[in-house]
Amino acid sequence: MFSQQVASVSLPGSEGRMGILPNHSALLTTLSFGEVSVWHTDGEEEHFAIGGGYAEVQPDHVIVLADSAEQAEAIDVERAEQARERAEQAMKEGVTDDPDRYAAIQASLMRAQIRLDVGRKRAGRRRRIMATGADTPPKDES
């Protein structure tokens, strides 16, 4: 989904957020549902909603293997809201004593919620890009 030289990466680790800079010590970690933020060498940012997974960090690269991933600008907030409502309804209706079904519904709910959070948070940036045709905010914004 993404492969580029970057200045830094922020990941939603299972034990909390972690920032990765060049020459970081090697590590392997699990990831939770959350937002991956990437800062390019030119100062631009890119954001992704992920649904858990793993990250391998080496001094010269980071590999993220996510169960699900979506670029923030591609998130359809209305569709994510509908998915969240369906998952909430399924939870309210109750699940039988099927732990696999319960886990699947819970994962759907978490995935929809993180998509909503990231999509809404980044919606202003998406509108600026669409309105200006540029990938950078106007100079008068901070």
C-alpha positions, -999 to +999 in steps of 0.1 A: +000+000+000+029+023+007+066+022+001+088+054+002+117+070+020+104+089+050+116+109+079+096+092+106+067+069+113+042+068+143+026+035+150-003+024+173+016-003+193-003-027+215+013-010+245+009+025+232+020+048+204+056+046+192+077+069+171+102+055+147+131+075+134+160+065+111+185+042+128+160+029+153+169-002+172+155-034+156+122-046+171+092-067+163+059-056+178+021-061+176-001-032+165-035-023+177-064-007+158-053+029+152-037+055+130-003+052+113+012+086+106+041+090+081+062+121+078+079+125+044+114+140+041+098+171+026+076+177+057+044+164+042+023+139+062+003+108+053-021+089+075-036+055+075-063+037+096-052+002+104-069-027+120-041-043+140-012-063+128+025-064+133+055-041+126+091-050+120+115-022+126+151-022+113+176+007+114+169+014+077+132+004+072+098-003+088+075-031+076+039-030+087+017-060+082-018-048+090-049-069+091-067-040+074-054-006+062-069+024+044-054+057+035-071+085+054-080+104+023-097+073+009-120+067+039-157+071+031-169+085+065-206+078+057-198+042+048-177+038+079-206+052+100-230+027+085-205-002+092-202+010+128-240+012+132-244-024+118-217-037+142-233-019+172-267-034+162-252-069+160-237-064+195-270-051+209-289-081+194-265-102+213-244-131+201-249-166+210-222-184+229-200-183+199-168-166+209-155-165+173-187-146+161-184-122+191-147-115+182-155-109+146-183-084+155-160-067+180-133-064+154-157-050+129-168-024+154-133-014+162-123-012+126-153+010+117-146+032+147-109+038+138-119+045+102-144+071+114-119+087+138-091+089+112-115+099+084-131+127+104-098+140+118-083+142+083-114+154+065-104+190+067-071+183+049-090+163+022-114+192+016-084+216+013-067+194-012-099+190-032-107+227-031-072+240-039-060+211-060-028+212-040-014+188-015-003+215+009-024+238+031-028+275+022+001+296+035-022+316+060-030+284+079-009+270+107 
